[in-house]
């Protein structure tokens, strides 16, 4: 597997993990009525969002590289 393909697999895995996390929270498997759990979920979602920013800029940019 080439390094570029490996990077793409890692990028898609992070994106899929983010979407799975958000789906689990929105479906209701996580009780976000508890303030501590809601803060933790917000922290984790924020962390994953920060991780997604460079991935999206690298792989889904309009400009050719």
Phi and psi restraints in degrees (range 20) as a CNS / XPLOR table:
assign (resid 1 and name C) (resid 2 and name N)
       (resid 2 and name CA) (resid 2 and name C) 1.0 -75.9 20.0 2
assign (resid 2 and name N) (resid 2 and name CA)
       (resid 2 and name C) (resid 3 and name N) 1.0 158.6 20.0 2
assign (resid 2 and name C) (resid 3 and name N)
       (resid 3 and name CA) (resid 3 and name C) 1.0 -60.3 20.0 2
assign (resid 3 and name N) (resid 3 and name CA)
       (resid 3 and name C) (resid 4 and name N) 1.0 -35.2 20.0 2
assign (resid 3 and name C) (resid 4 and name N)
       (resid 4 and name CA) (resid 4 and name C) 1.0 -66.8 20.0 2
assign (resid 4 and name N) (resid 4 and name CA)
       (resid 4 and name C) (resid 5 and name N) 1.0 -40.1 20.0 2
assign (resid 4 and name C) (resid 5 and name N)
       (resid 5 and name CA) (resid 5 and name C) 1.0 -67.2 20.0 2
assign (resid 5 and name N) (resid 5 and name CA)
       (resid 5 and name C) (resid 6 and name N) 1.0 -37.4 20.0 2
assign (resid 5 and name C) (resid 6 and name N)
       (resid 6 and name CA) (resid 6 and name C) 1.0 -63.5 20.0 2
assign (resid 6 and name N) (resid 6 and name CA)
       (resid 6 and name C) (resid 7 and name N) 1.0 -43.6 20.0 2
assign (resid 6 and name C) (resid 7 and name N)
       (resid 7 and name CA) (resid 7 and name C) 1.0 -61.7 20.0 2
assign (resid 7 and name N) (resid 7 and name CA)
       (resid 7 and name C) (resid 8 and name N) 1.0 -40.1 20.0 2
assign (resid 7 and name C) (resid 8 and name N)
       (resid 8 and name CA) (resid 8 and name C) 1.0 -65.6 20.0 2
assign (resid 8 and name N) (resid 8 and name CA)
       (resid 8 and name C) (resid 9 and name N) 1.0 -40.0 20.0 2
assign (resid 8 and name C) (resid 9 and name N)
       (resid 9 and name CA) (resid 9 and name C) 1.0 -64.2 20.0 2
assign (resid 9 and name N) (resid 9 and name CA)
       (resid 9 and name C) (resid 10 and name N) 1.0 -42.7 20.0 2
assign (resid 9 and name C) (resid 10 and name N)
       (resid 10 and name CA) (resid 10 and name C) 1.0 -64.3 20.0 2
assign (resid 10 and name N) (resid 10 and name CA)
       (resid 10 and name C) (resid 11 and name N) 1.0 -42.9 20.0 2
assign (resid 10 and name C) (resid 11 and name N)
       (resid 11 and name CA) (resid 11 and name C) 1.0 -61.9 20.0 2
assign (resid 11 and name N) (resid 11 and name CA)
       (resid 11 and name C) (resid 12 and name N) 1.0 -45.9 20.0 2
assign (resid 11 and name C) (resid 12 and name N)
       (resid 12 and name CA) (resid 12 and name C) 1.0 -67.6 20.0 2
assign (resid 12 and name N) (resid 12 and name CA)
       (resid 12 and name C) (resid 13 and name N) 1.0 -31.8 20.0 2
assign (resid 12 and name C) (resid 13 and name N)
       (resid 13 and name CA) (resid 13 and name C) 1.0 -66.7 20.0 2
assign (resid 13 and name N) (resid 13 and name CA)
       (resid 13 and name C) (resid 14 and name N) 1.0 -40.9 20.0 2
assign (resid 13 and name C) (resid 14 and name N)
       (resid 14 and name CA) (resid 14 and name C) 1.0 -66.1 20.0 2
assign (resid 14 and name N) (resid 14 and name CA)
       (resid 14 and name C) (resid 15 and name N) 1.0 -42.0 20.0 2
assign (resid 14 and name C) (resid 15 and name N)
       (resid 15 and name CA) (resid 15 and name C) 1.0 -64.5 20.0 2
assign (resid 15 and name N) (resid 15 and name CA)
       (resid 15 and name C) (resid 16 and name N) 1.0 -43.3 20.0 2
assign (resid 15 and name C) (resid 16 and name N)
       (resid 16 and name CA) (resid 16 and name C) 1.0 -64.3 20.0 2
assign (resid 16 and name N) (resid 16 and name CA)
       (resid 16 and name C) (resid 17 and name N) 1.0 -39.1 20.0 2
assign (resid 16 and name C) (resid 17 and name N)
       (resid 17 and name CA) (resid 17 and name C) 1.0 -63.4 20.0 2
assign (resid 17 and name N) (resid 17 and name CA)
       (resid 17 and name C) (resid 18 and name N) 1.0 -41.2 20.0 2
assign (resid 17 and name C) (resid 18 and name N)
       (resid 18 and name CA) (resid 18 and name C) 1.0 -61.8 20.0 2
assign (resid 18 and name N) (resid 18 and name CA)
       (resid 18 and name C) (resid 19 and name N) 1.0 -47.4 20.0 2
assign (resid 18 and name C) (resid 19 and name N)
       (resid 19 and name CA) (resid 19 and name C) 1.0 -64.3 20.0 2
assign (resid 19 and name N) (resid 19 and name CA)
       (resid 19 and name C) (resid 20 and name N) 1.0 -37.3 20.0 2
assign (resid 19 and name C) (resid 20 and name N)
       (resid 20 and name CA) (resid 20 and name C) 1.0 -65.8 20.0 2
assign (resid 20 and name N) (resid 20 and name CA)
       (resid 20 and name C) (resid 21 and name N) 1.0 -42.0 20.0 2
assign (resid 20 and name C) (resid 21 and name N)
       (resid 21 and name CA) (resid 21 and name C) 1.0 -61.8 20.0 2
assign (resid 21 and name N) (resid 21 and name CA)
       (resid 21 and name C) (resid 22 and name N) 1.0 -46.9 20.0 2
assign (resid 21 and name C) (resid 22 and name N)
       (resid 22 and name CA) (resid 22 and name C) 1.0 -64.7 20.0 2
assign (resid 22 and name N) (resid 22 and name CA)
       (resid 22 and name C) (resid 23 and name N) 1.0 -39.8 20.0 2
assign (resid 22 and name C) (resid 23 and name N)
       (resid 23 and name CA) (resid 23 and name C) 1.0 -63.8 20.0 2
assign (resid 23 and name N) (resid 23 and name CA)
       (resid 23 and name C) (resid 24 and name N) 1.0 -43.0 20.0 2
assign (resid 23 and name C) (resid 24 and name N)
       (resid 24 and name CA) (resid 24 and name C) 1.0 -61.4 20.0 2
assign (resid 24 and name N) (resid 24 and name CA)
       (resid 24 and name C) (resid 25 and name N) 1.0 -40.9 20.0 2
assign (resid 24 and name C) (resid 25 and name N)
       (resid 25 and name CA) (resid 25 and name C) 1.0 -68.2 20.0 2
assign (resid 25 and name N) (resid 25 and name CA)
       (resid 25 and name C) (resid 26 and name N) 1.0 -44.8 20.0 2
assign (resid 25 and name C) (resid 26 and name N)
       (resid 26 and name CA) (resid 26 and name C) 1.0 -71.5 20.0 2
assign (resid 26 and name N) (resid 26 and name CA)
       (resid 26 and name C) (resid 27 and name N) 1.0 -30.7 20.0 2
assign (resid 26 and name C) (resid 27 and name N)
       (resid 27 and name CA) (resid 27 and name C) 1.0 -68.8 20.0 2
assign (resid 27 and name N) (resid 27 and name CA)
       (resid 27 and name C) (resid 28 and name N) 1.0 -31.1 20.0 2
assign (resid 27 and name C) (resid 28 and name N)
       (resid 28 and name CA) (resid 28 and name C) 1.0 115.6 20.0 2
assign (resid 28 and name N) (resid 28 and name CA)
       (resid 28 and name C) (resid 29 and name N) 1.0 14.1 20.0 2
assign (resid 28 and name C) (resid 29 and name N)
       (resid 29 and name CA) (resid 29 and name C) 1.0 -72.3 20.0 2
assign (resid 29 and name N) (resid 29 and name CA)
       (resid 29 and name C) (resid 30 and name N) 1.0 -17.8 20.0 2
assign (resid 29 and name C) (resid 30 and name N)
       (resid 30 and name CA) (resid 30 and name C) 1.0 -111.4 20.0 2
assign (resid 30 and name N) (resid 30 and name CA)
       (resid 30 and name C) (resid 31 and name N) 1.0 128.5 20.0 2
assign (resid 30 and name C) (resid 31 and name N)
       (resid 31 and name CA) (resid 31 and name C) 1.0 -83.5 20.0 2
assign (resid 31 and name N) (resid 31 and name CA)
       (resid 31 and name C) (resid 32 and name N) 1.0 96.1 20.0 2
assign (resid 31 and name C) (resid 32 and name N)
       (resid 32 and name CA) (resid 32 and name C) 1.0 -90.5 20.0 2
assign (resid 32 and name N) (resid 32 and name CA)
       (resid 32 and name C) (resid 33 and name N) 1.0 9.2 20.0 2
assign (resid 32 and name C) (resid 33 and name N)
       (resid 33 and name CA) (resid 33 and name C) 1.0 -75.2 20.0 2
assign (resid 33 and name N) (resid 33 and name CA)
       (resid 33 and name C) (resid 34 and name N) 1.0 -21.9 20.0 2
assign (resid 33 and name C) (resid 34 and name N)
       (resid 34 and name CA) (resid 34 and name C) 1.0 -77.2 20.0 2
assign (resid 34 and name N) (resid 34 and name CA)
       (resid 34 and name C) (resid 35 and name N) 1.0 123.5 20.0 2
assign (resid 34 and name C) (resid 35 and name N)
       (resid 35 and name CA) (resid 35 and name C) 1.0 -60.6 20.0 2
assign (resid 35 and name N) (resid 35 and name CA)
       (resid 35 and name C) (resid 36 and name N) 1.0 -36.3 20.0 2
assign (resid 35 and name C) (resid 36 and name N)
       (resid 36 and name CA) (resid 36 and name C) 1.0 -67.3 20.0 2
assign (resid 36 and name N) (resid 36 and name CA)
       (resid 36 and name C) (resid 37 and name N) 1.0 -41.7 20.0 2
assign (resid 36 and name C) (resid 37 and name N)
       (resid 37 and name CA) (resid 37 and name C) 1.0 -67.7 20.0 2
assign (resid 37 and name N) (resid 37 and name CA)
       (resid 37 and name C) (resid 38 and name N) 1.0 -38.9 20.0 2
assign (resid 37 and name C) (resid 38 and name N)
       (resid 38 and name CA) (resid 38 and name C) 1.0 -62.7 20.0 2
assign (resid 38 and name N) (resid 38 and name CA)
       (resid 38 and name C) (resid 39 and name N) 1.0 -39.8 20.0 2
assign (resid 38 and name C) (resid 39 and name N)
       (resid 39 and name CA) (resid 39 and name C) 1.0 -65.8 20.0 2
assign (resid 39 and name N) (resid 39 and name CA)
       (resid 39 and name C) (resid 40 and name N) 1.0 -42.0 20.0 2
assign (resid 39 and name C) (resid 40 and name N)
       (resid 40 and name CA) (resid 40 and name C) 1.0 -63.9 20.0 2
assign (resid 40 and name N) (resid 40 and name CA)
       (resid 40 and name C) (resid 41 and name N) 1.0 -43.1 20.0 2
assign (resid 40 and name C) (resid 41 and name N)
       (resid 41 and name CA) (resid 41 and name C) 1.0 -63.7 20.0 2
assign (resid 41 and name N) (resid 41 and name CA)
       (resid 41 and name C) (resid 42 and name N) 1.0 -41.5 20.0 2
assign (resid 41 and name C) (resid 42 and name N)
       (resid 42 and name CA) (resid 42 and name C) 1.0 -62.3 20.0 2
assign (resid 42 and name N) (resid 42 and name CA)
       (resid 42 and name C) (resid 43 and name N) 1.0 -40.1 20.0 2
assign (resid 42 and name C) (resid 43 and name N)
       (resid 43 and name CA) (resid 43 and name C) 1.0 -63.3 20.0 2
assign (resid 43 and name N) (resid 43 and name CA)
       (resid 43 and name C) (resid 44 and name N) 1.0 -45.6 20.0 2
assign (resid 43 and name C) (resid 44 and name N)
       (resid 44 and name CA) (resid 44 and name C) 1.0 -67.3 20.0 2
assign (resid 44 and name N) (resid 44 and name CA)
       (resid 44 and name C) (resid 45 and name N) 1.0 -42.9 20.0 2
assign (resid 44 and name C) (resid 45 and name N)
       (resid 45 and name CA) (resid 45 and name C) 1.0 -65.2 20.0 2
assign (resid 45 and name N) (resid 45 and name CA)
       (resid 45 and name C) (resid 46 and name N) 1.0 -39.8 20.0 2
assign (resid 45 and name C) (resid 46 and name N)
       (resid 46 and name CA) (resid 46 and name C) 1.0 -63.3 20.0 2
assign (resid 46 and name N) (resid 46 and name CA)
       (resid 46 and name C) (resid 47 and name N) 1.0 -39.9 20.0 2
assign (resid 46 and name C) (resid 47 and name N)
       (resid 47 and name CA) (resid 47 and name C) 1.0 -63.7 20.0 2
assign (resid 47 and name N) (resid 47 and name CA)
       (resid 47 and name C) (resid 48 and name N) 1.0 -45.9 20.0 2
assign (resid 47 and name C) (resid 48 and name N)
       (resid 48 and name CA) (resid 48 and name C) 1.0 -64.3 20.0 2
assign (resid 48 and name N) (resid 48 and name CA)
       (resid 48 and name C) (resid 49 and name N) 1.0 -36.3 20.0 2
assign (resid 48 and name C) (resid 49 and name N)
       (resid 49 and name CA) (resid 49 and name C) 1.0 -63.5 20.0 2
assign (resid 49 and name N) (resid 49 and name CA)
       (resid 49 and name C) (resid 50 and name N) 1.0 -41.2 20.0 2
assign (resid 49 and name C) (resid 50 and name N)
       (resid 50 and name CA) (resid 50 and name C) 1.0 -65.4 20.0 2
assign (resid 50 and name N) (resid 50 and name CA)
       (resid 50 and name C) (resid 51 and name N) 1.0 -34.6 20.0 2
assign (resid 50 and name C) (resid 51 and name N)
       (resid 51 and name CA) (resid 51 and name C) 1.0 -69.0 20.0 2
assign (resid 51 and name N) (resid 51 and name CA)
       (resid 51 and name C) (resid 52 and name N) 1.0 -31.2 20.0 2
assign (resid 51 and name C) (resid 52 and name N)
       (resid 52 and name CA) (resid 52 and name C) 1.0 -75.1 20.0 2
assign (resid 52 and name N) (resid 52 and name CA)
       (resid 52 and name C) (resid 53 and name N) 1.0 -27.4 20.0 2
assign (resid 52 and name C) (resid 53 and name N)
       (resid 53 and name CA) (resid 53 and name C) 1.0 -56.6 20.0 2
assign (resid 53 and name N) (resid 53 and name CA)
       (resid 53 and name C) (resid 54 and name N) 1.0 -53.5 20.0 2
assign (resid 53 and name C) (resid 54 and name N)
       (resid 54 and name CA) (resid 54 and name C) 1.0 -66.4 20.0 2
assign (resid 54 and name N) (resid 54 and name CA)
       (resid 54 and name C) (resid 55 and name N) 1.0 -30.7 20.0 2
assign (resid 54 and name C) (resid 55 and name N)
       (resid 55 and name CA) (resid 55 and name C) 1.0 -65.8 20.0 2
assign (resid 55 and name N) (resid 55 and name CA)
       (resid 55 and name C) (resid 56 and name N) 1.0 -45.4 20.0 2
assign (resid 55 and name C) (resid 56 and name N)
       (resid 56 and name CA) (resid 56 and name C) 1.0 -65.7 20.0 2
assign (resid 56 and name N) (resid 56 and name CA)
       (resid 56 and name C) (resid 57 and name N) 1.0 -40.4 20.0 2
assign (resid 56 and name C) (resid 57 and name N)
       (resid 57 and name CA) (resid 57 and name C) 1.0 -66.0 20.0 2
assign (resid 57 and name N) (resid 57 and name CA)
       (resid 57 and name C) (resid 58 and name N) 1.0 -31.8 20.0 2
assign (resid 57 and name C) (resid 58 and name N)
       (resid 58 and name CA) (resid 58 and name C) 1.0 -79.6 20.0 2
assign (resid 58 and name N) (resid 58 and name CA)
       (resid 58 and name C) (resid 59 and name N) 1.0 -45.3 20.0 2
assign (resid 58 and name C) (resid 59 and name N)
       (resid 59 and name CA) (resid 59 and name C) 1.0 -98.9 20.0 2
assign (resid 59 and name N) (resid 59 and name CA)
       (resid 59 and name C) (resid 60 and name N) 1.0 -20.4 20.0 2
assign (resid 59 and name C) (resid 60 and name N)
       (resid 60 and name CA) (resid 60 and name C) 1.0 -122.0 20.0 2
assign (resid 60 and name N) (resid 60 and name CA)
       (resid 60 and name C) (resid 61 and name N) 1.0 32.7 20.0 2
assign (resid 60 and name C) (resid 61 and name N)
       (resid 61 and name CA) (resid 61 and name C) 1.0 -84.7 20.0 2
assign (resid 61 and name N) (resid 61 and name CA)
       (resid 61 and name C) (resid 62 and name N) 1.0 146.3 20.0 2
assign (resid 61 and name C) (resid 62 and name N)
       (resid 62 and name CA) (resid 62 and name C) 1.0 -71.6 20.0 2
assign (resid 62 and name N) (resid 62 and name CA)
       (resid 62 and name C) (resid 63 and name N) 1.0 -32.2 20.0 2
assign (resid 62 and name C) (resid 63 and name N)
       (resid 63 and name CA) (resid 63 and name C) 1.0 -74.0 20.0 2
assign (resid 63 and name N) (resid 63 and name CA)
       (resid 63 and name C) (resid 64 and name N) 1.0 138.3 20.0 2
assign (resid 63 and name C) (resid 64 and name N)
       (resid 64 and name CA) (resid 64 and name C) 1.0 -72.1 20.0 2
assign (resid 64 and name N) (resid 64 and name CA)
       (resid 64 and name C) (resid 65 and name N) 1.0 142.1 20.0 2
